[in-house]
Every structure is written in C-alpha cells, then in structure tokens.
C-alpha cells in the first residue's frame, strides 16, 4: 500500500507541475538532514541551470535557507 501511495503522490505532483517551472526532489529517511539539504541544492543546480548554480554557491545552511531561496527564485 505504501508504494501505491507514493506512486499516486508522485503522479499528482508531476501532473500539477507540467508546464510550470518546478523542482522535483525526493528525500529519504536514510539520509541525514545535512545530506538531504546538500542533495536538494544539487537538484536545484541540475534542474534550474547554471544561473541558479552560481547563486547557490556552496549550498545552504539549512532547510529554511534552501526553501527561502527556492521561493524567491520561483517568483
């Protein structure tokens, strides 16, 4: 049942984001919070391109900084 729930959520998010500027990131329970923030920064660089990569620099201190950056960039 858990796999189906994740599949349905992923499908809904993919459908909703179609045609919109978006970032898709899946966290894992196995990674530490620090590792997840680093992986998120890497996803931003890959999905949003070089201009954003320059702004991100060495990454983010925490989730709050990462999400603030993302919200500001998506406006």
Secondary structure, DSSP 8 states (H G I E B T S, - for coil): -HHHHHHHHHHHHHHHHTTS--------SSS-HHHHHHHHHHHHHHHH-HHHHHHHTT--SSHHHHHHHHHHHH-
